[in-house]
Amino acid sequence: MSVPAISPSPRPVHRPSDSQRAFAERTLGTVRRRRIVNSIMLSLLFIAAVAATLPLLFILFHLMRLGITSLTPAFFTKMPRPVGEAGGGMANAIVGTLILIGAASAIGLPIGVGAGLYLAERRGARLANVVRYLSDVLNGLPSIVMGIFAWQFLVRPVGHFSALAGAVALGAMMIPMLTRTTEEMVRLVPVALREAALALGYAKWRTSLMIVVRTAAPGIVTGALVAMARIAGETAPLLFTVLGNQFWSVSLGEPIAALPLQIFEYAKSPYEEWHALAWAGALVLISLILVIGVAARFATRERFGAHGD
Amino acid sequence: MATNVSLTSGALASGGVRDATTDQQRLASADLCAYFGSSAAIRGITLAVPDRSVTAIIGPSGCGKSTFLRCLNRMHETVPGARVEGRVVLTARDGDAFDIYAKGANPVAVRKHIGMVFQRPTPFPTMSIRDNVAAGLKVSANGATSARRTDEVVERALRRAALWEEVKDRLRTSAVALSGGQQQRLCIARALATEPEVILLDEPTASLDPISTQRIEELLHELEREMTIVVVTHNMQQAARVSSRTAFLLNGELIETAPTRQLFTSPSDSRTEAYITGRFG
């Protein structure tokens, strides 16, 4: 880039007075001080940002180191063995956890997403405000309390522990998370889009369903996956409900094995080989959650063309 | 609902036929008042919009021109707390007149006859270009059409909106990838696809560059030959360029309406003169 030569200014050379000079020096001093403060603050924030990721990196590294040796094909395909017998895996616990996630989602998804849609569509209504508030309280409820309630109403009257009771407890935990994200995702859809559909002669329900919900769908899917990931590792609600199971069971009416429970059992045992299996179990559990998390990220991307006519 | 049905069949059937009386009124408001809660945004506007012409509505910001436009297809009432009083009569080409605010009139059905284009382009982000144009067909009276028929309607609407040549090779791709001007013409095509009798445009070029603006103005000249157009604009040059009649609104009242040339050269009201000579607004 060639810059055209600028003819020298005809104006006289400016000679600053003493007060002007003093002012300029003060300004320069201020600028210098601000630069220094800025770089210090920026470094502190950088350290905080690195520190925020450290726990996860540390846990992943540690789990890899301790768990990877036990992570054989047998771990995924074999049942737990009694103490002293070599080998054995957590096939039942892996399947059990998947069943629990599925059953909890079957309960939590329709209720949570439905409630979220209600809140978004009737945002000013008094009932909506009450529901939103209660949903936030439910979100903060300790998971152990959820487990005790599931035990009180679904285990004690029946007389035995069951996968269903655990799924209800986990599903109830999913509801407020889903309600919140669904409402927020639907509210992110611009009013202009809703109006465009109404102006085309879409009825209100059709506008909500075909335009608003469809536009919000990737966000809702992401919220659902995040909620699934959150409950996948929950242990407390399972203690009083599904109990755990050393045998193969896929029945919702029976106690069922679950990865968090199996890790808990093995980790508190005094046996070295069980400890190794617990580390491997933790590694599998965290991988499962990471996979769901990655799926959530993919769902958030523009998912254009994923619908038929 | 009965009156509604006659409106549908009559108006759609005579869509392409040119009437003997070209300046027959098509849409007319009578004593129209619109409110947001308890505050009045429109205070008793009576305005007739002639057939096959562009009518421009001008006025300073906040004068109620957009609100008035939104009353003409019953969009105003979709805002919580908003309400409308008065009448808006839509006259079909066969002479059937129908008050869109009559008791029992269905706002959803009304909006199928009176299309609307907004200030900002609003393509549906989950749909392809083709599906965007076809979106209104799914709910129109002669709805459930075959895929082939839909393709024909989509092509016709895109041609009328002067967008076909630019998008014909990527009809199945996302509509949000188009430029702003293309998106706005897509919205016009979407409104045209269902063959409405009237089309309302709310500052359709306010968010567009000069070239896109020019294309849309040319488009209005084309469409004027077959339909009734009402366009709200804050740009007086645009009103002068595209419209044959202009209405000047101020504080929710209709100050003056006249043929565009007359309104801009010899306005009869001093407030109109003050506005068009730039003394306020």
Chai-1 contact restraints between the chains, C-beta under 6 A:
chainA,res_idxA,chainB,res_idxB,connection_type,confidence,min_distance_angstrom,max_distance_angstrom,comment,restraint_id
A,A192,B,R120,contact,1.0,0.0,6.0,A-B,restraint_1
A,A192,B,T122,contact,1.0,0.0,6.0,A-B,restraint_2
A,L193,B,T122,contact,1.0,0.0,6.0,A-B,restraint_3
A,A196,B,T122,contact,1.0,0.0,6.0,A-B,restraint_4
A,L198,B,T78,contact,1.0,0.0,6.0,A-B,restraint_5
A,A199,B,M75,contact,1.0,0.0,6.0,A-B,restraint_6
A,A199,B,R111,contact,1.0,0.0,6.0,A-B,restraint_7
A,A199,B,M116,contact,1.0,0.0,6.0,A-B,restraint_8
A,L200,B,G136,contact,1.0,0.0,6.0,A-B,restraint_9
A,G201,B,V108,contact,1.0,0.0,6.0,A-B,restraint_10
A,G201,B,R111,contact,1.0,0.0,6.0,A-B,restraint_11
A,G201,B,K112,contact,1.0,0.0,6.0,A-B,restraint_12
A,G201,B,V139,contact,1.0,0.0,6.0,A-B,restraint_13
A,Y202,B,V139,contact,1.0,0.0,6.0,A-B,restraint_14
A,A203,B,V108,contact,1.0,0.0,6.0,A-B,restraint_15
A,R214,B,T126,contact,1.0,0.0,6.0,A-B,restraint_16
A,T215,B,P125,contact,1.0,0.0,6.0,A-B,restraint_17
A,T215,B,T126,contact,1.0,0.0,6.0,A-B,restraint_18
A,F304,B,S174,contact,1.0,0.0,6.0,A-B,restraint_19
